[in-house]
Every structure is written in structure tokens, then in C-alpha cells.
Amino acid sequence: MRCSKTWMAIMFLFSFISIALEQNSNATIISEILKNEKRIKDVQANVKWYEPETNNILVVFEWGWENGKEFINGHKWLGKDKKEPTTEIKYAFNGEVQRNFRQNMRGESWSTGGIFGFTPDTFNVYMTPKALLGYSIKQHGQETFGHILSKAKELIIREQTEEINGHECCVVEAKGIEDGDCIYDVRAWIDTERDFRPLKIEKFSSPECKNADASKHWQALVIRIDNIELEQIDGVWFPITGDRSFFTNEWVLPKGITEEEFKRSFSHLTEEEQMKKLRHTTVPQGLTRRIEIKMVKINKGINPENFTIKFPLDCRVWDDFRQIGYVIGGSSALSEIASLEVKESKSPNMDQSPESALPDKTSEVGEQEVEPAIDENSKASKPKHELTGNEKSETEESDQKEHSNILGKVSYAMYFLGLLLVLIVVGVVYAMRKPKTNC
């Protein structure tokens, strides 16, 4: 009897050890991802975004990122004839204000611009290197991949590694990642030998999300990012190419049964019970998109002028803070328009001709007007995402605390594990010292 209790105690302690090891593994992986992400202070590159199946070019642009600031300068190919670019585009966020610019390059010449609070969607819908790093797996946000994973409701590291393009990867499964009004699950294959960069990422609609396309986890695939190739640049492993594919999820009739037969057989069931009889299927949406990344410069510093836009003459500009529109170099004085009709600042559909929200009507400004100053005393003029010096330091402190918390979890798990091992040894020694009885 005494031996039986001893072995039960040992098995109980071993179960605690396995839990401690799992928590330690999860915290270590996330900590390593975060640590290697912080090695990239700034990055600048030239990007070609196209459809590999048709070789149709979508956008060619210069891209840069520096501690949350970001810019895109390039040209888009629109319409059926894609022999030459049709539109010049510029997006720039300097940490306080976002500016957008678009100029037509065919037919009638015109240009439009805008000044807004920061909208991450504008940058995330474009397939930049952030997509291959996992940063833009959340469309509504500006977090790194490590931060996104660390905020998941449930995080699991699979025991078995998997091979991606000849590289052993640990598989991370993160459930309950909030993105806007939706909740998603993310599965990622992390190359632990090369700066803990993802080599493949899959995003699924979570059954926890309202109006979800899934009845269970890991069923409704939404986005897949794969075929990622890494190259060591300036001492940092960085992606140089990769694909992104989108999927739709449908509930279809069971094989071999018509809609009329289905209704006749299951009309007595509730709608929820009928859904269980349907068959779930995932269908590719559109063609796969690919980016090729060249001229990469990491931690070389970026010219601050890249994070702003100087609008050219005759550009129609909308200032969202002051709710006014004007034309650069116009003949009349700047005037506020209370009832100016402005397109809603909606995020463009992923991978579909992203455009900034710009005015249909504008007022004009004098010849010397280049760019309106933002009234610091006006509530409406304050950018929605503007960070003061104190707020920036608080953000940095928050990142440091989060990193410290993860390291703290690792230390706590190791301490707990050591304590359990001591208890096991004491228990075994105590059992061996007792008189032997039949077990």
C-alpha cells in the first residue's frame, strides 16, 4: 500500500514536471522570437509584388520601416494591359501623422493626397517584407509577430518538429488572436536555427468569432504564407521572397445529395443541426501573390524625409484633422468646408488595388501654400495615434516589461522544476528507507 502511494505521488509530480517543461518551452520560443525581432532597428528594401502564375506585376515599390514608422514609394500596374505602370503611389507615416499620395500616369493627369491619423491597414494590405516576418498577420495593428503570438489566449508548441525546405522547424499554434472585430488562430513554422524566423504561417478563422466560417479550430483557413526564403544580410536572417494565398470557406451539401433531397431529409432539424450535416470545404481565392525583396539594408538608418510626403502643385489634398480640402498652388484662399463630401476611410480589400480615402471635392489655397500646418490647440487636429515623448517612453517600457515577464516565466518554471525534482528525490529516498512490503 505504501509503495502504491509512493508511486502515485511520483507520477503526480512527473505530471507537474511536464506542465512546467511545456510552459518553459512556450516562453522560451516567444522570448527568442522577440529578442531576434529587436535586432532589426530599421530596414529598407526594394520590393516587386506580382502573380507568379501569370507573371503579372501588381506593384513595384521602395519600402522602409523604422521603429513603427513606415513608408511605401512606388508604382502600380492596373487594368488588363500591364505593360507599364498606371499609378504612382506614396504612403508615409512619421510616427505621428500619415500622408497618402496617388497620381494618375495615363491619360488625364491628376493627383490626390491626404493627411490622416495612422491607419495600419493602409500598409498591411500591401505585401511588404512584414508579411513574411508575420508582422501583418494582424491587419488591424502594428505589432511584431512575437508580440502577436504572446497575446494569444492559448499557445502550444508541438513536441514533434517539421521540416520546411530542408530546415527543421518547431510548430507554434496560437489560438484566440484578436484582429479588429474577429478572432483568429495562427499556426507558424519557426526556424530555430536562423533567428527564429517563420518559414510558413497559416491563419484560420476561429469558431470563437461571431459569424465564423468554422465549427472547430484549424478548420477554416483564411491566409497561407509560405515558400519563404531567408538570407543572412548585415548579420541578420531576413526573408528575400515568399508567397501569400487567400482562401474562402464554404459549407456544401454532402456528396451525392441534391438540395431538394437535403431539405426533404433534414427539414425537421434545427438550423444548427442542419449545419452539422453539411460538409466544410476551403477554396482558394484568386491567384497566389509573391514578393521578391532586393537591395535590403538593415540597421543602416533611414532618411527622415522618407517618412513624409511633399505634395506637388495642383494636388488635391484632404486634411482629416482639420476637416478641410484644398489644392496645392490654387488661386483662392484656404477655406473650411463644413459639408465637404469625403469618401469613408475604409481599409481596402486584401491584395486588391488598395487606395487611400481621398476627397471628391476640394477648396483651393493660395500660391504659396504647400502643406497645411496642424493646429496643435485644436482637438480635431490631434492625430488619433500620435505618441508624445512620454507615451513613447511608456511604450518602450511596456515592451521591456513584456520581455521581462516572459523571461520571468522561464525562470519561475525552472525554479518550480528544480523544486519538484528535489521532492521526488526525497520521496524516493523515504520510500526506500521504509520496510519492504508487497506492492
Secondary structure, DSSP 8 states (H G I E B T S, - for coil): -HHHHHHHHHHHHHHHHHHHHHHHHHHHHHHHHHHHHTT-SEEEEEEEEEETTTTEEEEEEEEEEETTEEEEEEEE--SS--SS--EEEEEEE-SS-EEEEEEE-SSS--EEEEEES--HHHHHTS--HHHHHTGGGSSS----HHHHHHT-SEEEE-SS-EEETTEEEEEEEEEEEEETTEEEEEEEEEETTTTTEEEEEEEEE-TTSTT-S-SSTT-EEEEEEEEEEEEEETTEEEEEEEEEEEEEEEEE--TT--HHHHHHHHTTS-HHHHHHHSEEEEEEEEEEEEEEEEEEEESS---GGGGS----TT-EEEETTTTEEEETT-SS-----TT--B-------TTS------BSS-----TT--S----TT-TTTS-TT---HHHHHHHHHHHHHHHHHHHHHHHHHHHHHHHHHHHHHHHHHHHHHS-----
